[in-house]
Amino acid sequence: MQAVGSSMTRQRHYLNEILKRRSRDFKRVERTRQLQRRMDVLLAAEDWLQHALYVGRRERLELLRHFPVALIATIESYFRMSCRDLINSGEPFISNSKHLRDVSINIELAAAIAAKRVTLGEAIAHQLQHSRREHVTETLSTLLNADFIELVELDSENRKRTCTNGSSRSSTRHISKGIFSATKSRKCIRFSLVT
């Protein structure tokens, strides 16, 4: 028998988690800019730490161990915001979201959505797994009702062909734009390989 307060009896409070997460976001800043700002700060801090003369080797190595985790968390946050924005934009993404696994809306979340304290997109995106590339690919493929990797490759090809005369804006472009710009630097690519 499990003790009271153990992991079996403890319920997550999604509403509190969503509101706490929202408080960490930059206000009135588009998600791509939020990603870029966070990445810039992390990479600048990592670069500074690499060259700081008065930080001991052992301390430097200990601090550097945390940068890949912070970068991955930043990318996860970006994908969560992307999913939120897709669902909040309406159909067909709301209908496609019913096929997502391990998502449920309890009474507390339903009441918060009805009272406009949180959006449907926030409630769903908060429950999605984003810790592995497969999670992100599966989630975005489900929301877009198409293979996300194929869409990104197609978008890359279209971008190369229409470099000078522009191209249509797709959901994939908005999602992949931030990741492509964030992974331009060698450091981001190196940290992204950790996953």
Residue pairs with C-beta under 8 A, 6 or more apart in sequence:
2 8
2 9
13 108
14 106
14 108
14 109
14 123
14 126
14 127
15 108
15 109
15 112
15 117
15 118
17 126
18 118
18 122
18 123
18 126
19 117
19 118
21 77
21 126
22 118
22 122
25 34
25 81
26 33
26 34
26 37
29 37
31 78
31 81
31 82
31 85
31 178
32 78
32 174
32 177
32 178
32 181
34 77
34 78
34 81
35 74
35 75
35 77
35 78
35 178
35 179
35 182
36 178
36 181
36 182
38 74
38 77
39 71
39 74
39 182
39 188
42 67
42 70
42 71
42 74
43 185
43 187
43 188
45 67
46 64
46 67
46 187
47 187
49 55
49 60
49 63
49 64
50 60
50 64
52 60
55 63
67 191
68 191
68 194
71 188
71 191
71 192
72 131
72 191
72 192
72 194
72 195
75 179
75 182
75 192
76 130
76 131
78 178
78 179
78 182
79 130
79 136
79 139
79 140
79 175
80 125
80 126
80 128
80 130
81 125
82 140
82 174
82 175
82 178
83 121
83 124
83 125
83 128
83 139
83 140
83 143
84 119
84 121
84 122
84 124
84 125
85 121
85 174
86 93
86 121
86 143
86 144
86 171
86 175
87 93
87 94
87 97
87 119
87 120
87 121
87 124
87 125
87 143
88 119
88 120
88 121
88 122
92 145
93 143
93 144
93 171
94 120
96 142
96 143
96 144
96 145
97 103
97 124
97 142
97 143
99 142
100 124
100 128
100 139
100 142
100 143
102 127
102 128
102 129
103 124
103 127
103 128
104 127
105 113
105 123
105 124
109 118
109 123
112 118
112 123
113 119
113 120
113 123
128 135
128 139
129 135
129 139
130 136
130 139
131 195
132 195
133 195
136 148
137 148
137 149
140 148
140 175
141 147
141 148
141 149
144 151
144 171
144 172
148 172
151 170
151 172
152 172
152 176
154 172
155 170
155 172
155 173
155 176
158 167
159 167
182 188
183 189
183 192
